[in-house]
């Protein structure tokens, strides 16, 4: 039986090209976060921002982290033979009562065929809602959707997976059919950004409320550079095995306003902390005293989460991980915030930001950015295996008590709903989520993410292996 996937659009606010490239929507219980964004007009840095986004996405593609395509226009069908081929796809869609659709490039996945078939139903219903349409108009509309679909996606991947991260950028989409095609892509689980440098959609399409818009400046005609699939690192990207590999889950706590419990599904694949049988490498630095470790609180921040009215709806903690203003926290801390206020020890300035650069709701990790140079904490690289009984220090802001420091030990390596976690005893409370768990060398071995109100110092942390993978490109 086909598994139905639901899509939640624009769960977080996207404010820039970099944010669109960095954010990764999670997938929980067959519900996937997707993003549909329009950038309106032109500002002084748009060409450089596009270049940087292309370079960043090419690097992530070469690392198997995402798939990316940016195009300047959608093509017309010039060859009658091609049109005839896609007409056969239309007839097959009709014979399936419009519930399943196959294309020339995607023929063998029943789940994808169902998503595409129902997506075509939805977008054609929107197209026909305000006009009389004939059978030939319907046929031409569907043929165009399927042809554009293959034009954009056919050479991106050989095997589809519902957990793939695919980001598509289209320029100056103003016609209704083009905009409905962009919306169709989001109904297939792809993130879509429209670069509306010259003009925007009409008021009718705007009223649908499908896409989030960001005003960059005034509309003007500029020469947008093409993105070449032959650029270094931008060829076929992940192998089919890498592209279809599911994201690795982690135990996710509920919001800091409620009790802290495990929310991972037993159906999810296992996240394994690197085995504790590695060969240890000698240290060239000395362990720090508790007093010295407490000084590292200057690199741990207090985060206040604000709603759209500006009211504080919760607090959490965060770890400086990149000198360029990047702060690591939990996804459940950042989720639902319209913007955030960041406090840093020994700094009277309160830094306000809405820059949620990246998040993963399954890993329960997120990255915020503020406009300030930071002194990041080093992340442990696994030179020596973690061990039960190993001393640790936790730094966070429990109950809003800024940068409290507590000590304890690693008390176990627990499997929670099929997921391996670091269990530790250093006391934490609501508001500690997103705080640092350090070894005695002052390195981040975990980020506080969950605990049990009914337990005695039974706390859980996302381990350094997941953190290191998540923060690549930001440290």
URQUIKA-V952651 format. One record per helix or strand. SS is the DSSP state (@ for helix, = for strand). FROM is the first residue (numbers start at 1). LEN is the number of residues. If there is no record, write none. Layout:
SS|FROM|LEN, SS|FROM|LEN
This chain:
=|6|4, @|17|6, =|27|2, =|31|4, =|36|5, @|46|17, =|67|5, @|80|16, @|110|19, @|135|19, =|166|6, @|176|11, =|191|6, @|203|6, =|212|4, @|240|5, @|290|10, =|300|7, =|312|11, =|326|4, @|331|4, =|339|5, =|350|4, =|356|5, =|365|5, =|379|1, =|391|6, @|398|3, =|404|13, =|419|6, =|436|3, =|444|8, =|459|5, @|464|7
